[in-house]
Amino acid sequence: MDKKFEMVFVIVNSGYTEEVMTAVKECGATGGTIINARGTANTEVEKFFGISISSEKEIVLIIIDAQIKEKVLKAIYEKVGLNSPGQGIAFSIPVDDAVGIGKTKLQDVEN
């Protein structure tokens, strides 16, 4: 791959994925995939952070150009971070290979 990509994972309380998508699209991301999930935090974690943790979660998966990663993560933090009702956390990992995103090694071989 000539271009470098990152996979951003965002875990938020159920119902806050629109805020996530609005924030990342303003940074240049084009879309994402939403997965319904359930958290397993215990009461000790709630006491430590001083917040109530909803067990109903949604996970947003977004593949982005690595150049906008910092901007995207900052926008997520500001819009739906732990101190917001969305109580979101986000992290990214590098994507080594991908198909269907721009020009990739596999597409180069086929053309």
N, C-alpha and C positions, 0 to 999 in steps of 0.2 A: 504494500500500500504506500503510495506516495504521501498521502495525507494521514495525519495521526488523529485517532478518535479516542474518546473517553466514554465509558458507560457510567451514567450518573444514576444512583439509586436514591430515591426519596421515600421515606416512610412517614406518613402523616395520619392523623386521626381521620376516620371516615368522613367524607364530605368536603375535604379541603384540596382535592386534586385540581379543581379549576383554578384555584389561586396559584398552585404550583405551575400549571401549564401557562398561565398568563405571565408569570414572572420569567420563566425560561424562554418563552417566545419573544419577549421584549429584549432578550439578550442574543437572539439569533437562532435558537433551537426551532426545529420545525414540527416536532410532534413527540409523542411518547406512548407507552403502553401502561395501562393501569391494571393492577392485580389486587383483588380483595384479600385481606389477611386478618389475622387475629394475634394481638400481642399477648405476651405472657409475663409482663412485669409484675413484681410482687409488691406488697405494701411497704417493705423496707426501702425499696427504690423510690416509691412515692414520698415517703417521709424524708429521705435524704435530699431529694430535689425540691420538696415542698410543693408538689403539684399532684393533681389527680390524673391518673393515666387511664385513658379509654382503651378497652381491649379490642374494639373494632378499628382496624387500620386499613389503609390503602397504600400500596407500593407503586410508585411511578418509576418506570425504567425509561431513560432517555439517552440515546446515543448522540453525542455532540462532537463538533470539531474541538480538538484539544486546546486550540488557541483561545476558546471562550470559556474554558472550564472555571477559572477563578471568578469570572463575572457571573456565571450561572450559579455557582455555589453561594456566592454572596447574595444574589437576588433571592434565592430560596431561603436563606437564613433570615433575611430582612422581612420576607413576606409570610413565611410559615414556620419560623424557627421555634425552638423549645419554649420561648417566652410568649408565644402567640397561642390562640385557641387551637391551631392546627398541630401544635407540639411536634413539629417535624424535625427529623434528622436527615442529613444527606451526606453521601460520600461518593467517590468515584474510583474507578479502576481503569487502567489502560486497556484498549481493545487491540489485540495483536493482529487479527484478521477479521474481515467482514465481507459479506457479499450483499449486493443490493444497495450499497451506499457509495455513490460516486464511482470513481475508477478504482477497481481493486485488482489484485494479482490474478484472481480467477478470471475476471473479465478480460484482462490483458492477454491471457493465454488463449481464450476462446476467440478473440478478434484477430 
